[in-house]
Amino acid sequence: MKLLLAVEAFRTLGGIQEIVDNLAAAYLRVGHRVAIVSNSYFRPEIAREPRALADYFEVELPSAKPLTWRHPERLFSRARARQFLDCVRQWSPDVVNSHVFQWDKLPPLVAACRRARIPLVQTLYDPKGRENSAFRRCAPCAMPRRWSRTRAPEGITLRR
């Protein structure tokens, strides 16, 4: 299976970046093809060396902030994840797994995956309970009231 993992600031220190690196290494060990796509945010003082030997692409991951009276220019400048869409079409994964943390970066990624006709799975995080996290915005609609026993895809083992 070809998996494309999307994350912000992959080459810098951070918990989500470490999770994505470990996931990529685990997927590679069981025989999947893996690529990581990230924005080019990089600061030498917080740089880290990735462990996974996955393909790596740096593209712009734009945000789509809502239109407000304070920012009417957003009416004319819709965020489009053009570079991300080109990367998805070029690499042609079976699924995209997004680990982007900021909620306003998610809509352009969803739109790009829809245009490419590639399924997208968003992994939700809520470090420190921040209001701007995708978890806070998505969880009320995405989580069912009662969790049913989930079945793992072939080749993946769930541990409880």
Backbone as JSON, one array per atom type, in Angstrom:
{
  "sequence": "MKLLLAVEAFRTLGGIQEIVDNLAAAYLRVGHRVAIVSNSYFRPEIAREPRALADYFEVELPSAKPLTWRHPERLFSRARARQFLDCVRQWSPDVVNSHVFQWDKLPPLVAACRRARIPLVQTLYDPKGRENSAFRRCAPCAMPRRWSRTRAPEGITLRR",
  "N": [[0.84, -1.17, 0.0], [0.51, 2.25, -0.76], [1.29, 4.97, 1.14], [0.73, 8.29, 2.06], [1.9, 10.6, 4.24], [0.97, 13.51, 5.82], [2.25, 16.35, 7.38], [3.0, 19.15, 9.49], [6.01, 21.07, 9.53], [8.02, 18.96, 9.53], [10.81, 18.51, 9.76], [11.6, 19.61, 12.16], [11.9, 19.71, 15.78], [9.38, 18.08, 17.63], [6.36, 16.7, 19.0], [4.27, 15.62, 17.36], [5.62, 15.42, 14.97], [7.53, 13.48, 15.63], [5.83, 11.31, 16.06], [4.81, 10.9, 13.45], [7.19, 10.29, 12.12], [7.87, 7.87, 13.44], [5.6, 6.33, 12.74], [5.94, 6.21, 9.94], [8.33, 4.74, 9.8], [7.46, 2.33, 10.93], [5.46, 1.52, 9.11], [7.03, 1.16, 6.83], [8.61, -1.0, 7.68], [6.77, -3.11, 7.62], [6.37, -3.41, 4.97], [5.02, -1.46, 3.42], [4.83, 1.28, 1.05], [6.01, 4.48, 1.66], [5.59, 7.98, 1.92], [6.42, 11.26, 3.02], [4.93, 14.36, 3.39], [5.47, 17.76, 3.83], [5.49, 21.17, 5.09], [7.95, 23.76, 4.47], [8.93, 24.81, 6.81], [11.56, 25.55, 8.91], [13.98, 25.67, 11.42], [17.25, 26.0, 12.38], [18.08, 25.74, 15.08], [16.21, 24.09, 16.27], [16.23, 21.77, 14.85], [15.82, 18.41, 13.66], [16.87, 15.09, 12.93], [15.32, 13.01, 10.71], [14.29, 9.58, 11.21], [13.04, 7.63, 9.69], [13.28, 6.16, 6.49], [11.75, 7.26, 4.39], [10.22, 8.55, 1.36], [10.39, 12.07, 0.77], [8.72, 15.16, 0.62], [8.65, 18.65, 0.2], [6.26, 21.06, 0.46], [3.99, 23.85, 0.11], [1.67, 24.23, 2.7], [-1.2, 25.54, 2.8], [-3.29, 27.81, 4.73], [-6.78, 28.16, 5.45], [-8.33, 30.52, 6.49], [-11.33, 31.72, 8.06], [-13.71, 33.98, 6.55], [-14.0, 37.24, 7.74], [-15.24, 40.34, 9.21], [-13.08, 41.81, 9.91], [-11.11, 40.92, 8.22], [-11.68, 41.28, 5.25], [-10.38, 40.78, 2.86], [-10.01, 38.1, 2.56], [-12.12, 37.14, 1.17], [-11.43, 37.29, -1.47], [-9.14, 35.83, -1.71], [-8.89, 32.81, -1.75], [-7.61, 29.99, -0.12], [-5.6, 27.63, -1.69], [-4.42, 24.43, -2.05], [-2.34, 23.95, -4.03], [0.32, 23.05, -4.57], [0.38, 20.86, -2.87], [-1.67, 19.29, -3.99], [-0.52, 18.75, -6.51], [1.65, 17.2, -5.65], [0.3, 15.0, -4.51], [-1.0, 13.98, -6.77], [1.22, 13.34, -8.35], [2.69, 11.45, -6.8], [0.76, 9.59, -6.25], [-0.74, 8.14, -4.03], [-2.35, 5.43, -2.18], [-3.79, 6.17, 0.0], [-4.11, 9.18, 1.93], [-2.78, 10.29, 4.91], [-3.4, 12.66, 7.12], [-1.72, 14.66, 9.45], [-1.87, 17.23, 10.23], [-2.0, 19.92, 12.48], [-3.25, 22.41, 12.88], [-6.48, 23.67, 12.54], [-7.3, 25.31, 10.4], [-5.75, 24.61, 8.25], [-6.69, 22.26, 7.32], [-9.1, 22.27, 5.56], [-8.11, 23.07, 2.86], [-6.47, 20.83, 2.31], [-8.28, 18.71, 2.36], [-9.9, 19.44, 0.18], [-8.01, 19.25, -1.9], [-7.41, 16.49, -1.86], [-9.91, 15.47, -2.51], [-10.16, 16.44, -5.13], [-8.13, 14.98, -6.33], [-9.14, 12.51, -6.02], [-8.42, 10.79, -3.93], [-8.52, 8.98, -0.93], [-8.71, 10.52, 2.31], [-7.47, 10.5, 5.57], [-7.8, 11.95, 8.66], [-5.78, 12.47, 11.4], [-6.43, 13.23, 14.67], [-5.29, 15.58, 17.07], [-4.81, 16.91, 20.35], [-3.01, 18.63, 21.94], [-2.42, 20.16, 25.01], [-4.98, 21.19, 25.04], [-5.69, 23.25, 23.23], [-7.55, 25.84, 21.64], [-7.39, 26.22, 18.9], [-6.91, 23.81, 17.72], [-7.25, 21.05, 15.44], [-8.59, 18.93, 16.56], [-10.35, 20.03, 18.48], [-12.1, 21.38, 16.79], [-13.07, 19.39, 15.05], [-13.75, 17.03, 16.44], [-16.35, 17.01, 17.84], [-18.2, 16.51, 15.76], [-17.15, 14.32, 14.41], [-16.84, 12.13, 16.08], [-18.52, 9.24, 17.11], [-21.26, 8.61, 19.41], [-21.07, 6.23, 20.82], [-18.38, 4.07, 20.83], [-17.68, 1.6, 18.52], [-16.37, -1.71, 18.22], [-13.43, -1.64, 16.45], [-12.11, -2.68, 13.31], [-8.98, -3.57, 12.18], [-7.13, -2.61, 9.24], [-5.9, -4.94, 6.77], [-2.82, -6.35, 7.61], [-2.24, -4.61, 9.65], [-2.05, -4.39, 13.15], [-4.14, -3.99, 15.9], [-3.7, -2.86, 19.19], [-4.93, -3.12, 22.42]],
  "CA": [[0.0, 0.0, 0.0], [1.24, 3.51, -0.8], [0.76, 5.88, 2.14], [1.3, 9.63, 2.1], [1.68, 11.2, 5.55], [1.11, 14.96, 5.77], [2.52, 16.93, 8.7], [3.67, 20.45, 9.45], [7.35, 21.23, 10.1], [8.54, 17.62, 9.81], [12.25, 18.49, 10.06], [11.87, 20.27, 13.43], [11.52, 18.95, 16.97], [7.97, 18.17, 18.0], [5.73, 15.42, 19.28], [3.55, 15.11, 16.19], [6.65, 15.07, 13.99], [8.09, 12.21, 16.07], [4.82, 10.28, 15.81], [4.79, 10.65, 12.01], [8.44, 9.61, 11.8], [7.75, 6.5, 13.92], [4.62, 5.65, 11.9], [6.55, 5.94, 8.64], [9.28, 3.64, 9.98], [6.7, 1.09, 11.16], [4.82, 1.14, 7.85], [8.09, 0.66, 5.95], [9.03, -2.32, 8.17], [5.82, -4.15, 7.23], [6.33, -3.53, 3.52], [4.29, -0.41, 2.7], [5.6, 2.39, 0.49], [5.63, 5.63, 2.46], [6.16, 9.29, 1.66], [6.03, 12.3, 3.97], [4.84, 15.68, 2.78], [5.48, 18.76, 4.9], [5.89, 22.5, 4.66], [9.4, 23.93, 4.57], [9.31, 25.51, 8.05], [12.79, 24.95, 9.44], [14.87, 26.52, 12.21], [18.4, 25.16, 12.73], [18.22, 25.49, 16.51], [15.29, 23.02, 16.69], [16.22, 20.77, 13.78], [15.98, 17.01, 14.04], [17.16, 14.21, 11.8], [14.31, 11.94, 10.62], [14.8, 8.21, 11.25], [12.41, 6.84, 8.63], [13.85, 6.35, 5.15], [10.62, 7.45, 3.49], [10.32, 9.67, 0.43], [10.05, 13.32, 1.46], [8.38, 16.28, -0.26], [8.33, 19.91, 0.87], [5.3, 21.87, -0.28], [3.24, 24.8, 0.93], [0.4, 23.75, 3.26], [-1.86, 26.82, 3.09], [-4.41, 27.83, 5.67], [-8.01, 28.75, 4.91], [-8.98, 31.19, 7.6], [-12.67, 32.14, 7.68], [-13.98, 35.37, 6.19], [-14.5, 38.04, 8.86], [-15.28, 41.77, 8.93], [-11.74, 42.32, 10.12], [-10.27, 40.49, 7.11], [-12.51, 41.06, 4.06], [-9.55, 40.35, 1.73], [-10.11, 36.65, 2.45], [-13.16, 36.86, 0.19], [-10.8, 37.22, -2.79], [-7.93, 35.01, -1.7], [-9.16, 31.46, -1.21], [-6.41, 29.15, -0.04], [-5.62, 26.42, -2.5], [-3.24, 23.61, -1.81], [-1.93, 23.54, -5.37], [1.54, 22.24, -4.5], [0.0, 19.59, -2.23], [-2.42, 18.55, -4.99], [0.45, 18.26, -7.49], [2.41, 16.13, -4.99], [-0.59, 13.84, -4.39], [-1.19, 13.41, -8.11], [2.48, 12.78, -8.84], [3.08, 10.26, -6.03], [-0.38, 8.68, -6.4], [-0.88, 7.19, -2.92], [-3.65, 4.78, -1.98], [-4.48, 6.96, 1.03], [-3.36, 10.26, 2.56], [-3.04, 10.39, 6.35], [-3.01, 14.01, 7.53], [-1.43, 14.9, 10.86], [-1.79, 18.67, 10.43], [-2.58, 20.25, 13.77], [-4.09, 23.61, 12.84], [-7.75, 23.4, 11.88], [-7.47, 26.08, 9.17], [-4.99, 23.99, 7.16], [-7.38, 21.04, 6.91], [-9.97, 22.38, 4.38], [-7.43, 22.97, 1.56], [-5.98, 19.47, 2.1], [-9.46, 17.91, 2.02], [-10.28, 19.79, -1.19], [-7.01, 18.7, -2.82], [-7.59, 15.03, -1.93], [-11.15, 15.23, -3.27], [-9.88, 16.67, -6.55], [-7.28, 13.89, -6.8], [-9.89, 11.28, -5.78], [-7.63, 9.96, -3.01], [-9.1, 9.09, 0.41], [-7.95, 11.24, 3.32], [-7.75, 10.19, 6.97], [-7.22, 12.98, 9.52], [-5.48, 12.06, 12.77], [-6.7, 14.4, 15.51], [-4.45, 15.77, 18.25], [-5.26, 18.0, 21.2], [-2.05, 18.93, 22.98], [-2.67, 21.31, 25.88], [-6.35, 21.66, 24.92], [-5.76, 24.54, 22.52], [-8.79, 26.09, 20.91], [-7.19, 26.22, 17.45], [-6.54, 22.49, 17.22], [-8.24, 20.36, 14.6], [-9.36, 18.08, 17.44], [-11.44, 20.83, 19.06], [-13.06, 21.74, 15.75], [-13.61, 18.23, 14.33], [-14.18, 15.92, 17.29], [-17.79, 16.91, 18.13], [-18.94, 15.96, 14.62], [-16.54, 13.1, 13.87], [-16.85, 10.99, 17.01], [-19.84, 8.71, 17.45], [-21.5, 8.58, 20.85], [-20.52, 4.97, 21.34], [-17.38, 3.5, 19.95], [-17.84, 0.18, 18.25], [-15.07, -2.38, 18.05], [-12.93, -1.36, 15.11], [-11.3, -3.72, 12.67], [-7.79, -3.0, 11.55], [-6.88, -3.04, 7.87], [-5.01, -6.08, 6.63], [-1.42, -6.03, 7.83], [-2.11, -3.72, 10.81], [-2.55, -5.02, 14.37], [-4.55, -3.06, 16.95], [-3.45, -3.32, 20.56], [-5.77, -2.39, 23.38]],
  "C": [[0.89, 1.24, 0.0], [0.55, 4.5, 0.14], [1.48, 7.21, 2.07], [0.91, 10.26, 3.42], [1.95, 12.69, 5.46], [1.26, 15.5, 7.19], [3.19, 18.29, 8.52], [5.05, 20.36, 10.09], [8.01, 19.89, 10.46], [10.0, 17.6, 10.24], [12.6, 19.21, 11.37], [11.43, 19.38, 14.59], [10.04, 19.16, 17.27], [7.37, 16.8, 18.17], [5.03, 14.81, 18.08], [4.55, 14.67, 15.12], [7.29, 13.73, 14.35], [7.11, 11.06, 15.8], [4.8, 9.91, 14.33], [6.05, 9.91, 11.58], [8.37, 8.13, 12.23], [6.73, 5.7, 13.11], [5.22, 5.27, 10.55], [7.52, 4.77, 8.74], [8.55, 2.31, 10.16], [6.03, 0.6, 9.88], [5.85, 0.56, 6.88], [8.52, -0.75, 6.37], [8.08, -3.42, 7.74], [5.57, -4.17, 5.72], [5.53, -2.49, 2.75], [5.26, 0.59, 2.1], [5.09, 3.64, 1.16], [6.33, 6.89, 1.96], [5.62, 10.26, 2.7], [6.01, 13.61, 3.22], [4.68, 16.69, 3.92], [5.78, 20.13, 4.32], [7.37, 22.68, 4.97], [9.83, 24.68, 5.83], [10.5, 24.8, 8.68], [13.57, 26.01, 10.21], [16.02, 25.65, 12.69], [18.49, 24.82, 14.21], [17.25, 24.42, 17.04], [15.17, 21.94, 15.61], [16.37, 19.37, 14.36], [16.22, 16.19, 12.77], [16.11, 13.1, 11.78], [14.97, 10.56, 10.6], [14.25, 7.37, 10.09], [13.04, 7.17, 7.28], [12.74, 6.44, 4.1], [10.93, 8.56, 2.48], [9.85, 10.92, 1.15], [9.82, 14.43, 0.44], [8.1, 17.51, 0.59], [7.43, 20.72, -0.05], [4.65, 22.87, 0.67], [1.95, 24.11, 1.4], [-0.37, 24.99, 3.69], [-2.96, 26.69, 4.12], [-5.59, 28.52, 5.01], [-8.78, 29.37, 6.07], [-10.35, 31.71, 7.15], [-12.75, 33.64, 7.36], [-14.56, 36.08, 7.41], [-14.54, 39.5, 8.44], [-13.89, 42.37, 9.05], [-10.82, 42.0, 8.95], [-11.11, 40.22, 5.86], [-11.7, 40.6, 2.84], [-9.61, 38.83, 1.53], [-11.2, 36.23, 1.48], [-12.54, 36.62, -1.19], [-9.59, 36.31, -2.85], [-8.19, 33.67, -1.03], [-7.88, 30.64, -1.22], [-6.6, 27.9, -0.89], [-4.32, 25.69, -2.27], [-2.72, 23.07, -3.13], [-0.69, 22.66, -5.35], [1.24, 20.87, -3.89], [-0.74, 18.71, -3.23], [-1.48, 17.96, -6.04], [1.27, 17.09, -6.91], [1.57, 14.86, -4.9], [-0.78, 13.18, -5.75], [0.07, 12.74, -8.62], [2.82, 11.48, -8.12], [2.0, 9.19, -6.06], [-0.52, 7.65, -5.27], [-2.25, 6.52, -2.93], [-4.48, 5.54, -0.96], [-3.53, 8.03, 1.55], [-3.77, 10.28, 4.03], [-2.49, 11.74, 6.81], [-2.83, 14.06, 9.04], [-1.29, 16.39, 11.1], [-2.58, 19.03, 11.68], [-3.57, 21.41, 13.67], [-5.33, 23.37, 11.98], [-7.89, 24.12, 10.55], [-6.63, 25.56, 8.01], [-5.7, 22.75, 6.61], [-8.27, 21.22, 5.67], [-9.25, 22.36, 3.03], [-6.9, 21.56, 1.27], [-7.13, 18.53, 1.7], [-9.86, 18.17, 0.57], [-9.3, 19.19, -2.21], [-7.17, 17.19, -2.96], [-8.87, 14.68, -2.68], [-10.9, 15.39, -4.77], [-9.04, 15.54, -7.14], [-7.96, 12.53, -6.66], [-9.09, 10.26, -4.97], [-8.26, 10.1, -1.63], [-8.14, 9.76, 1.39], [-8.42, 10.8, 4.7], [-7.05, 11.25, 7.8], [-7.0, 12.39, 10.91], [-5.6, 13.31, 13.63], [-5.81, 14.41, 16.75], [-5.04, 16.92, 19.05], [-4.24, 18.28, 22.3], [-2.42, 20.22, 23.71], [-4.07, 21.89, 25.72], [-6.51, 22.99, 24.21], [-7.03, 24.65, 21.7], [-8.61, 26.0, 19.4], [-6.85, 24.85, 16.89], [-7.66, 21.9, 16.37], [-9.12, 19.47, 15.46], [-10.57, 18.83, 18.0], [-12.53, 21.12, 18.03], [-13.78, 20.53, 15.16], [-14.25, 17.18, 15.23], [-15.68, 15.89, 17.55], [-18.6, 16.29, 16.99], [-18.44, 14.58, 14.21], [-16.68, 11.89, 14.78], [-18.27, 10.51, 17.3], [-20.01, 8.67, 18.97], [-20.94, 7.33, 21.5], [-19.54, 4.41, 20.33], [-17.67, 2.02, 19.74], [-16.45, -0.43, 18.1], [-14.62, -2.17, 16.61], [-12.11, -2.53, 14.61], [-10.15, -3.04, 11.96], [-7.69, -3.47, 10.11], [-5.89, -4.2, 7.84], [-3.57, -5.64, 6.79], [-1.19, -5.13, 9.03], [-2.73, -4.42, 12.02], [-2.91, -3.95, 15.38], [-4.24, -3.67, 18.3], [-4.29, -2.47, 21.49], [-5.14, -2.43, 24.74]]
}
